[in-house]
Amino acid sequence: MSEALHSVSVAGAVVRGDGRVLVIQRADNGRWELPGGVLEAAEAPEEGARREVLEETGILVSVERLTGVYKNMTRAIVALVFRCRPVGGVERVSDESAAVAWMTPQEVVSSMDEAYAVRLLDAIRGGGPHVRAHDGRRLIAAS
């Protein structure tokens, strides 16, 4: 039996007081997603989420709670998503983000692939943490 290797990533579902959520347009593929990336080996998950959001958007956040665990079955990536609230900073793009925006939940649904929109919707809805699998674009139903 061979052991599968997985990559662990973290993302911040940053929700403002007015209900808008922070998203980036990725510089590499043009898709809209939550700010996030690979968790470093010596880094706590919450710390990684704060770092990734700041690096990609310029926004400082306070991490509130884990809202979901999402596995990309195609690429063997497990993503931990944390609901966050903005506490400072100014929006800016980075090497990884071509654009930074505050979207409504409706704009998220129309702008993102289902596999990424659900992460923000889960964070807004509450409950959880939710556990979901996807193929990189669409959710895969639990069996």
Contacts in CASP RR format, 6 or more apart in sequence:
PFRMAT RR
TARGET T0000
AUTHOR 0000-0000-0000
METHOD contacts of the structure
MODEL  1
MSEALHSVSVAGAVVRGDGRVLVIQRADNGRWELPGGVLEAAEAPEEGAR
REVLEETGILVSVERLTGVYKNMTRAIVALVFRCRPVGGVERVSDESAAV
AWMTPQEVVSSMDEAYAVRLLDAIRGGGPHVRAHDGRRLIAAS
4 76 0 8 1.000
5 76 0 8 1.000
6 76 0 8 1.000
6 77 0 8 1.000
6 78 0 8 1.000
7 38 0 8 1.000
7 75 0 8 1.000
7 76 0 8 1.000
7 77 0 8 1.000
7 78 0 8 1.000
8 38 0 8 1.000
8 39 0 8 1.000
8 45 0 8 1.000
8 77 0 8 1.000
8 78 0 8 1.000
8 79 0 8 1.000
8 80 0 8 1.000
9 36 0 8 1.000
9 37 0 8 1.000
9 38 0 8 1.000
9 39 0 8 1.000
9 77 0 8 1.000
9 78 0 8 1.000
9 79 0 8 1.000
9 80 0 8 1.000
10 36 0 8 1.000
10 37 0 8 1.000
10 39 0 8 1.000
10 45 0 8 1.000
10 48 0 8 1.000
10 49 0 8 1.000
10 52 0 8 1.000
10 79 0 8 1.000
10 80 0 8 1.000
10 81 0 8 1.000
10 82 0 8 1.000
11 33 0 8 1.000
11 34 0 8 1.000
11 35 0 8 1.000
11 36 0 8 1.000
11 37 0 8 1.000
11 49 0 8 1.000
11 52 0 8 1.000
11 79 0 8 1.000
11 80 0 8 1.000
11 81 0 8 1.000
11 82 0 8 1.000
11 119 0 8 1.000
12 22 0 8 1.000
12 34 0 8 1.000
12 35 0 8 1.000
12 36 0 8 1.000
12 49 0 8 1.000
12 52 0 8 1.000
12 53 0 8 1.000
12 61 0 8 1.000
12 63 0 8 1.000
12 81 0 8 1.000
12 82 0 8 1.000
12 83 0 8 1.000
12 84 0 8 1.000
13 21 0 8 1.000
13 34 0 8 1.000
13 67 0 8 1.000
13 81 0 8 1.000
13 82 0 8 1.000
13 83 0 8 1.000
13 84 0 8 1.000
13 119 0 8 1.000
13 120 0 8 1.000
13 122 0 8 1.000
13 123 0 8 1.000
13 124 0 8 1.000
14 21 0 8 1.000
14 22 0 8 1.000
14 34 0 8 1.000
14 35 0 8 1.000
14 53 0 8 1.000
14 57 0 8 1.000
14 59 0 8 1.000
14 61 0 8 1.000
14 84 0 8 1.000
14 85 0 8 1.000
14 86 0 8 1.000
15 21 0 8 1.000
15 83 0 8 1.000
15 84 0 8 1.000
15 85 0 8 1.000
15 123 0 8 1.000
15 124 0 8 1.000
16 22 0 8 1.000
16 85 0 8 1.000
16 86 0 8 1.000
16 102 0 8 1.000
17 85 0 8 1.000
19 104 0 8 1.000
19 105 0 8 1.000
19 124 0 8 1.000
20 102 0 8 1.000
20 103 0 8 1.000
20 104 0 8 1.000
21 34 0 8 1.000
21 102 0 8 1.000
21 103 0 8 1.000
21 104 0 8 1.000
21 105 0 8 1.000
21 108 0 8 1.000
21 120 0 8 1.000
21 123 0 8 1.000
21 124 0 8 1.000
22 34 0 8 1.000
22 35 0 8 1.000
22 53 0 8 1.000
22 57 0 8 1.000
22 59 0 8 1.000
22 86 0 8 1.000
22 100 0 8 1.000
22 101 0 8 1.000
22 102 0 8 1.000
23 32 0 8 1.000
23 33 0 8 1.000
23 34 0 8 1.000
23 35 0 8 1.000
23 100 0 8 1.000
23 101 0 8 1.000
23 102 0 8 1.000
23 103 0 8 1.000
23 108 0 8 1.000
23 111 0 8 1.000
23 112 0 8 1.000
23 120 0 8 1.000
24 32 0 8 1.000
24 33 0 8 1.000
24 34 0 8 1.000
24 35 0 8 1.000
24 56 0 8 1.000
24 57 0 8 1.000
24 96 0 8 1.000
24 97 0 8 1.000
24 98 0 8 1.000
24 99 0 8 1.000
24 100 0 8 1.000
24 101 0 8 1.000
25 31 0 8 1.000
25 32 0 8 1.000
25 97 0 8 1.000
25 98 0 8 1.000
25 99 0 8 1.000
25 100 0 8 1.000
25 101 0 8 1.000
26 32 0 8 1.000
26 33 0 8 1.000
26 96 0 8 1.000
26 97 0 8 1.000
26 98 0 8 1.000
27 93 0 8 1.000
27 94 0 8 1.000
27 95 0 8 1.000
27 96 0 8 1.000
27 97 0 8 1.000
27 98 0 8 1.000
28 96 0 8 1.000
30 98 0 8 1.000
31 112 0 8 1.000
31 113 0 8 1.000
31 116 0 8 1.000
32 101 0 8 1.000
32 103 0 8 1.000
32 108 0 8 1.000
32 111 0 8 1.000
32 112 0 8 1.000
32 116 0 8 1.000
33 112 0 8 1.000
33 116 0 8 1.000
34 81 0 8 1.000
34 116 0 8 1.000
34 119 0 8 1.000
34 120 0 8 1.000
35 52 0 8 1.000
35 53 0 8 1.000
35 55 0 8 1.000
35 56 0 8 1.000
35 57 0 8 1.000
35 97 0 8 1.000
36 49 0 8 1.000
36 52 0 8 1.000
36 53 0 8 1.000
36 56 0 8 1.000
37 52 0 8 1.000
39 45 0 8 1.000
39 48 0 8 1.000
39 80 0 8 1.000
40 48 0 8 1.000
43 51 0 8 1.000
45 66 0 8 1.000
45 80 0 8 1.000
45 82 0 8 1.000
46 63 0 8 1.000
46 82 0 8 1.000
49 61 0 8 1.000
49 63 0 8 1.000
49 80 0 8 1.000
49 82 0 8 1.000
49 84 0 8 1.000
50 60 0 8 1.000
50 61 0 8 1.000
50 63 0 8 1.000
50 84 0 8 1.000
53 59 0 8 1.000
53 60 0 8 1.000
53 61 0 8 1.000
53 84 0 8 1.000
54 60 0 8 1.000
54 61 0 8 1.000
55 94 0 8 1.000
55 96 0 8 1.000
56 94 0 8 1.000
56 96 0 8 1.000
56 97 0 8 1.000
56 100 0 8 1.000
57 91 0 8 1.000
57 92 0 8 1.000
57 94 0 8 1.000
57 97 0 8 1.000
57 100 0 8 1.000
58 89 0 8 1.000
58 90 0 8 1.000
58 91 0 8 1.000
58 92 0 8 1.000
58 94 0 8 1.000
58 100 0 8 1.000
59 86 0 8 1.000
59 88 0 8 1.000
59 89 0 8 1.000
59 90 0 8 1.000
59 91 0 8 1.000
59 100 0 8 1.000
60 86 0 8 1.000
60 87 0 8 1.000
60 88 0 8 1.000
60 89 0 8 1.000
61 84 0 8 1.000
61 85 0 8 1.000
61 86 0 8 1.000
61 87 0 8 1.000
62 84 0 8 1.000
62 85 0 8 1.000
62 87 0 8 1.000
63 82 0 8 1.000
63 83 0 8 1.000
63 84 0 8 1.000
64 82 0 8 1.000
64 83 0 8 1.000
64 84 0 8 1.000
64 85 0 8 1.000
65 82 0 8 1.000
65 83 0 8 1.000
65 129 0 8 1.000
66 80 0 8 1.000
66 81 0 8 1.000
66 82 0 8 1.000
66 129 0 8 1.000
67 81 0 8 1.000
67 82 0 8 1.000
67 83 0 8 1.000
67 119 0 8 1.000
67 122 0 8 1.000
67 123 0 8 1.000
67 126 0 8 1.000
67 127 0 8 1.000
67 128 0 8 1.000
67 129 0 8 1.000
67 130 0 8 1.000
68 80 0 8 1.000
68 81 0 8 1.000
68 119 0 8 1.000
68 122 0 8 1.000
68 123 0 8 1.000
68 128 0 8 1.000
68 129 0 8 1.000
68 130 0 8 1.000
68 131 0 8 1.000
68 132 0 8 1.000
69 78 0 8 1.000
69 79 0 8 1.000
69 80 0 8 1.000
69 81 0 8 1.000
69 129 0 8 1.000
69 130 0 8 1.000
69 131 0 8 1.000
69 132 0 8 1.000
70 78 0 8 1.000
70 79 0 8 1.000
70 81 0 8 1.000
70 115 0 8 1.000
70 118 0 8 1.000
70 119 0 8 1.000
70 131 0 8 1.000
70 132 0 8 1.000
70 133 0 8 1.000
70 134 0 8 1.000
71 77 0 8 1.000
71 78 0 8 1.000
71 79 0 8 1.000
71 132 0 8 1.000
71 133 0 8 1.000
71 134 0 8 1.000
72 78 0 8 1.000
72 79 0 8 1.000
72 115 0 8 1.000
72 134 0 8 1.000
72 135 0 8 1.000
72 136 0 8 1.000
73 133 0 8 1.000
73 134 0 8 1.000
73 135 0 8 1.000
73 140 0 8 1.000
74 135 0 8 1.000
74 136 0 8 1.000
75 136 0 8 1.000
79 119 0 8 1.000
81 119 0 8 1.000
81 122 0 8 1.000
81 123 0 8 1.000
83 123 0 8 1.000
83 126 0 8 1.000
91 100 0 8 1.000
91 102 0 8 1.000
92 100 0 8 1.000
93 99 0 8 1.000
93 100 0 8 1.000
103 111 0 8 1.000
105 120 0 8 1.000
105 121 0 8 1.000
105 124 0 8 1.000
108 117 0 8 1.000
108 120 0 8 1.000
108 121 0 8 1.000
109 117 0 8 1.000
109 121 0 8 1.000
111 117 0 8 1.000
112 120 0 8 1.000
113 136 0 8 1.000
113 137 0 8 1.000
113 138 0 8 1.000
114 134 0 8 1.000
114 137 0 8 1.000
114 138 0 8 1.000
114 139 0 8 1.000
115 134 0 8 1.000
115 135 0 8 1.000
115 136 0 8 1.000
115 137 0 8 1.000
115 138 0 8 1.000
115 139 0 8 1.000
118 130 0 8 1.000
118 132 0 8 1.000
118 139 0 8 1.000
122 128 0 8 1.000
122 130 0 8 1.000
122 132 0 8 1.000
132 139 0 8 1.000
133 139 0 8 1.000
133 140 0 8 1.000
133 142 0 8 1.000
134 140 0 8 1.000
END
